[in-house]
Amino acid sequence: MPQSLFVINCIAAFVFTTALTAVLLYLPWQIRQSYRQTFVALARAVEAREPHLLGHAEQTARYAVLMARWCGMSLIATRRLEYAALLHGLGKVSVPYGMLNTSTNFTGSADRFVQRDYVRVGGAIMDAIPILRPAADFVRYHHEYMDGSGYPFGRFGRSIPFEAQMICVASEYVAMTTPRLYRAALSLPAPEADAYLWKHAGSRYRRSVVLLFQIAKAGEKLKHALAAVARYITVVIQSAPLPRRAL
């Protein structure tokens, strides 16, 4: 084989191998993005039945992912937690529309059962989808509290998955800082919501999860502050007059 032909074949083999590797690396990413976009769309469709809650699932998922990164969760575990956080309200498709969109805070036992049983329904739906099945318990138990006062199963302590508590803290923080139809006047500023979480740390919430949430939130603020400083320095440097050349 002529040397030039051998070199051409080597280059062609290298290009083909590189292209194939790039495709094999890109496809899983593209598939993951497709899954995530599908779950975001599904969460928005569920929230469309409660217009005052639009964006709740995505904010909850954002905080959950921040916590996962700060505590060193693997990429797969973080993705699983994000999917569960996005779909933690999925079971609300079983709640009558009139109950979701009213300024009345239902107190009757039957009404409260219908309202609260949605987490059981959401867990069952996720159990039926193979890719979501490992995260079904995160949705099923995200309204359970450490002292057993949560719903719908009354679980307590270590029997509640850590990830379910992460979603619980993130979801309740977002809910406390967002107006609702039945308690628009009670929407709390962020410092008061933080104080509420600390007050119930150890009873409703795991102390470690509340601490992790506060660290993740503070870390995100610091990151944005540093980014703003970096942008300011860049603008100052770019707007500074160029030094005159020495004559």
N, C-alpha and C positions, 0 to 999 in steps of 0.2 A: 504494500500500500504506500503510495507517495506520501512524503512527510506532510505536505500541505493539506492533503485530504484527511490525514490522521488528526491534524490540528483542528480542522473544520468540524470533524465528528466529535472531538472532545468539547469544543465550544458549544456545539448543538446539544450535546448531552447535558452539559452544565446548565445551559439556559432552560432546557426542558425540566431538569430536576428542580431548579430554583422556582420556576413557574408553578410546578406541581406542588411544591412545599407551600408556596404562597397561597394557592387555592385551598389546600387542605387546612391551613391555618385560618384562612378568611371565612370559609364556610361555617365552621362551628360558631364563630363570632356573629356571622349574619343570622344563623339560626337562633342564637341566644337573643339577639336584638329583635327578631321577629316574635319570639315568645314574649319578651318583655312588652313590646308594643301592643301585642294582643291582649295581655293582662291589664295594661293601662287603659286600653279602649273598653275592656269589660268593666273595670272599676268605674270608669266615667259613665258607662251605660247604667250601672246600678245607682250611682249617685244622681243621675238625671231624674230619678224618682224623688229625690230630696234636693232641690236646687240650692238650698242654703248650706249644703254639705259639699258642694263641688270643690274638688281639690283636696279634700280631707285625706283620702287614701294615699295620694302621691306625697303629701307632706309627711304622713306617718311613715311611709316607706323611706323617705329621705332621712328622717331621724334614725330609723332602724338600721339603715345601711351605715350611717355615720358611727353608730354604736358598734356595729359589727367590725368595722375597720379598726376602731380604737382598741377593741379587745382581742384583735388578732385572729378573727375567724377566717377560715379558708375561703377561697373564691366560691366554691360550690355551696358552702354553708351560707355565705352572704347572699348569694343569688336566691337560694331557697327561702331565706328570711325575707328578702325583698318581695318575692312573689306572694308570700303569705301576708305581708303587710299591705300590699296593693289590694289583695282580695279578702281582707279581714271582714269586710261588710257584705260579702257575696250573698250570704243567707238572707239578706233583707228582701230579696225577691219574694220571700214567703210572707212578708208582713203586708197587710192591706194598705193600699195607698193612703187612705184616710187617716190611718194611725201615724204615718210618716210625716204627713204635712198638715199638722194642726198645732195650734198654740197651747193645747191642753196637754199637761203632763199626766198621763194615765196612771191611776193608782189601784184600780181594780185588779184582783188576782188573775182573772182570765185575760184581761188586756195586757198585764205585765208579762204573763206567760208567753203570749203571742209575740210581744216585743222582744223579749229576752231569748226566746228559743231560736232566734235566727242564727246564733253561733253554732248550734247543733246542726242546723240545715247547711250552713256554710262548710262545716267540716265534712259532712256527708257528700256534698258536691265535689269537694277537693279529693276525697277518697276515691271517687269514680274516675279521676283523671290521673293516669300514671305519673306524669311529670310533677304533679302537685301533691301526690299521696304522701311523700315524706314530710311535707309541711302542714298536713291536715290538722294535726294536734295543736299547732301554733295558733290556728284560727279557732279551733274548737274550745281552747282554754284561755283565750286572751282576755276574757272578762272574769277570770278566777283571781281571787286575792289570797295573799299569804295566810291570813287569819281565818279563811274558810267562808268569808261573808260574800264572796262573788257568786256568779251564776254561769251556766245553769246547773252545774254538777256539785257545787260546794266543795271543790278541791281546796287543799291547803298545803302550805310548806313546800317541800321538795318534790311533791307529786305534780307540781305545775312546771311544765318545761321552761327553761331559762328564756328561750326565744319567745314564748308566749308572754312572759313578763316584759320583755323588751317591747313587743308590740303594744302591750297594755299601757305602759308608761308613755310611749310615744303618742299613741292614739288619744289618751286622756289629756295629755298636755295640749295637743292640737285642738281637742274638743273644748278645753277650758278657755283657750285664747281665741276661740271663734264663736260668734253669736249663734244661738239656736232659736228656732221659732218660739219654744216654750220658756226660754230664759235669756232673751236677747240682752236684758239689762245686767246679767250676771257674767258677761264675758270679762275675763280677768286679764290685766296686763301681765306681761311675761314674769316680772319679779314675784307677783302674788301667786302665779301658777307654780313657779319654782318652790315657793314657800309651802304651798299645799302638798307638793310631792314629798318634800323633806318631812313635813308633819306626819305623813302617813307611811314614811319609809319604815319598814320593819313590821307594819301591820297589814296594810294593803299591798305594798310593793316591796320587793327585795331591796335592801339597802345598796347592795352592789350594783343593781340595775339603775337606781336613781343616781348614784354617784357616777356611773358610766355615762348616763344621759347628760348630766351636767358637764362632765369633762368633754364629751363629744360636741356639745353645744358651744362651750367656751373655745374649744379648738377651732371650730368653724368660724367663729367671730374673729379669732386671732388671724386665721388664714386670710379672711377678707380684708382685715386691717393692714396686714403686710402687703397684700396685693395692691391696696389703694396707695400705700406709701411707695411701692415700686413704680406704680403708674405716675405718681407725682414727680418722683425723681427723674423718670424718663422724660416727662414733659419739660422739666426744668433744664435738663441737659440738652434736649433738642432745641429749646428756645434760646439758649445762651449764645451770645455773639461769638463768632469764630475769632481766635486771637490773630492779631496782625502779624504778618511775616516780618521778621527782622530785616531791616534795610541794610 
